[in-house]
Amino acid sequence: MKPVIAKLKKGGEVFEILVYPRKSLEFKQGKGNIEEVIVSDEIFSDVERGEKASSQNLNKNFGTENKLEIAKKIIIYGEIQIPKELRDEMLNKKKKQIATIISKMAINPQTKLPHPIERILNVMEKTGISINFYKNAEDQVKEVISKIRTEIPLSIENLKMEIKIPAKYSGSVYGKIKSLGKILRENWNNDGSFSCILEIPAGQKNDVYDKLGVLTHGEALIKEE
């Protein structure tokens, strides 16, 4: 994909750089290295005219002439001319991320089961929800839930699960259990097995069963409280 312009207005001046669009979006979200994002380390006042920003203006507005550091700020705080095809691709990806999170953390209070991801996506489309292109998916979930609740029943509930892992799996599975939810109580038993009370979003129940089933070859004992 061809390079595009990233632009930042600061102190009444315009500062522009040439960047690779996909890499620049990843960098804006905290991923990657600046060297992989920029076409060159030159800072322009107008890329199309080839007019470079003066050292005086760089120092005045950024307090440095370090072009890599300035380029980082332009990407993070400025605007990037993203091609439509990439924008559509990234928006669709972010919508699916949001729908996946909602499916895992919320349930249908009528059935006590999570809503399928496709159903959530369809409701998001129907209600015309606007997704922030640059904002993290996790930070947009609460707002999306508040809007789609008018169309489908949603309840965010927690579930407590009493889990016992046989001794031969306890050491390797312990760290993975911590990543599944919040351990409210734990105990290493005399036979080497591990027991705990795990609190999770109700919509993740099936995931916990599936993951612990795979990790213990179906030998984990699980009881819902």
C-alpha positions in Angstrom: 0.0 0.0 0.0 1.3 3.4 -1.0 2.6 5.9 1.6 0.3 8.6 2.9 0.6 11.8 4.8 0.4 12.1 8.6 -0.2 15.7 9.7 -0.2 17.6 13.0 -1.1 21.2 13.5 0.8 22.8 16.4 1.5 26.4 17.4 -0.1 27.7 14.3 2.2 25.6 12.1 1.6 22.4 10.1 4.0 19.4 10.3 3.8 16.5 7.9 5.6 13.2 7.3 5.2 10.3 4.9 4.1 7.0 6.5 3.0 3.5 5.6 -0.8 3.6 6.4 -1.2 0.1 8.1 2.0 0.4 10.1 1.1 3.9 11.2 -2.3 2.8 12.5 -0.6 0.0 14.5 1.9 2.5 15.9 -0.9 4.8 16.9 -2.2 1.9 19.0 1.1 1.3 20.6 2.5 -1.4 18.3 5.7 -1.5 16.2 8.8 0.7 15.8 8.8 4.1 14.4 11.5 3.1 11.8 9.1 0.7 10.3 6.3 3.3 10.0 8.0 6.3 8.3 9.2 6.5 4.7 12.0 8.9 5.8 12.8 10.9 8.9 12.3 14.2 7.1 9.7 16.6 8.6 7.8 18.8 6.2 5.6 21.8 6.4 4.1 20.7 3.1 4.9 17.2 1.7 3.3 17.8 -1.7 5.4 20.9 -2.3 8.5 19.3 -0.8 8.8 22.1 1.8 10.7 21.1 4.8 10.0 22.4 8.3 12.8 24.6 9.7 14.9 23.6 12.7 13.6 26.8 14.4 10.0 25.7 14.1 10.8 22.2 15.2 12.5 23.5 18.3 9.8 26.0 19.0 6.9 23.5 18.8 8.5 20.3 19.9 11.4 21.4 22.1 13.8 19.2 20.0 15.2 18.6 16.5 15.1 14.8 17.0 13.1 13.9 13.9 12.2 10.4 15.1 10.7 11.8 18.3 8.8 14.4 16.4 7.6 11.8 13.9 6.2 9.8 16.8 4.2 12.8 18.1 2.9 13.5 14.6 1.5 10.0 14.3 0.1 9.7 17.8 -1.5 13.1 18.1 -2.1 14.0 14.4 -4.3 12.8 11.6 -3.4 10.1 9.1 -4.8 10.0 5.5 -6.0 6.5 5.6 -7.1 5.0 2.2 -10.8 4.0 2.2 -10.2 0.3 1.6 -7.9 0.1 4.7 -10.3 2.2 6.8 -13.2 -0.1 5.9 -11.1 -3.2 6.7 -10.0 -1.8 10.1 -13.4 -0.6 11.0 -14.9 -4.0 10.3 -12.2 -5.6 12.3 -12.8 -3.3 15.3 -16.6 -3.9 15.1 -16.0 -7.6 15.3 -13.6 -7.2 18.3 -16.3 -5.2 20.1 -19.0 -7.7 19.3 -16.7 -10.6 20.5 -16.0 -8.8 23.8 -19.8 -8.2 24.4 -20.6 -11.8 23.6 -18.1 -12.9 26.2 -19.0 -10.5 29.0 -22.8 -10.2 28.6 -25.6 -12.7 28.4 -29.3 -12.8 27.3 -31.0 -12.7 30.7 -33.9 -14.7 29.2 -31.9 -17.7 28.2 -28.8 -17.2 30.4 -26.7 -17.7 27.3 -24.4 -15.3 25.4 -25.6 -13.7 22.2 -23.9 -14.9 19.1 -21.3 -12.5 17.7 -23.2 -12.3 14.4 -26.4 -11.2 16.1 -24.5 -8.5 18.0 -22.9 -7.3 14.7 -26.3 -7.2 13.0 -27.8 -5.1 15.8 -24.8 -2.7 15.7 -25.5 -2.3 12.0 -29.2 -1.8 12.5 -28.8 0.8 15.2 -26.2 2.7 13.1 -23.6 2.7 15.9 -20.6 4.8 15.0 -17.3 3.2 15.9 -14.2 5.3 16.7 -11.6 4.4 14.2 -8.6 5.1 16.5 -10.1 4.2 19.9 -9.4 0.8 21.5 -12.2 -1.8 21.2 -12.3 -2.3 24.9 -12.9 1.4 25.5 -16.0 1.4 23.3 -17.8 -1.6 24.7 -19.7 0.2 27.4 -21.2 2.8 25.0 -22.1 0.1 22.4 -23.9 -2.0 25.0 -25.9 1.0 26.2 -27.1 1.6 22.6 -27.9 -2.0 21.5 -29.8 -2.7 24.7 -32.8 -1.1 23.0 -32.8 -3.9 20.5 -31.7 -7.1 22.4 -31.8 -8.0 26.1 -28.4 -7.8 27.6 -27.2 -8.5 31.2 -23.7 -8.3 32.5 -23.5 -10.9 35.2 -20.7 -12.7 37.0 -20.6 -16.4 37.6 -18.6 -18.2 40.3 -17.2 -21.6 39.4 -15.7 -24.1 41.8 -12.7 -25.8 40.1 -10.5 -28.7 41.0 -7.4 -29.5 38.9 -5.8 -33.0 39.3 -2.2 -32.9 40.6 -0.6 -34.0 37.3 -2.0 -30.8 35.6 -2.1 -28.3 38.5 1.4 -26.8 38.0 1.0 -26.1 34.3 -2.7 -25.1 34.5 -2.4 -22.7 37.5 -1.1 -19.7 35.5 -3.7 -20.2 32.8 -6.6 -20.3 35.3 -5.5 -16.8 36.5 -5.9 -15.5 33.0 -9.5 -16.8 32.7 -11.0 -14.7 35.5 -10.6 -13.6 39.1 -9.6 -16.2 41.6 -11.5 -15.5 44.8 -10.2 -18.4 46.8 -7.5 -21.0 46.1 -6.0 -24.0 47.8 -3.2 -26.4 47.1 -4.4 -29.8 48.4 -2.4 -32.5 50.1 -2.5 -34.7 47.1 -1.0 -32.0 44.9 -4.3 -31.0 43.2 -5.4 -27.4 43.0 -8.8 -26.0 44.0 -10.2 -22.5 43.5 -13.3 -20.4 43.2 -13.1 -18.5 40.0 -15.3 -15.5 39.1 -15.9 -14.8 35.5 -18.3 -12.9 33.2 -21.2 -15.2 32.7 -20.8 -15.1 28.9 -17.4 -16.8 29.2 -18.7 -19.9 30.9 -18.4 -22.1 27.8 -14.9 -20.9 27.1 -13.8 -21.9 30.6 -15.2 -25.4 30.2 -13.6 -25.8 26.8 -10.1 -24.5 27.8 -9.9 -26.4 31.1 -11.2 -29.5 29.3 -8.4 -29.3 26.8 -5.7 -28.5 29.3 -6.7 -31.4 31.6 -7.9 -33.8 29.0 -11.4 -33.6 30.5 -10.3 -34.4 34.0 -11.0 -31.0 35.6 -13.9 -31.0 38.0 -16.1 -27.9 37.6 -19.2 -26.9 39.5 -21.1 -23.7 39.1 -22.1 -22.0 42.4 
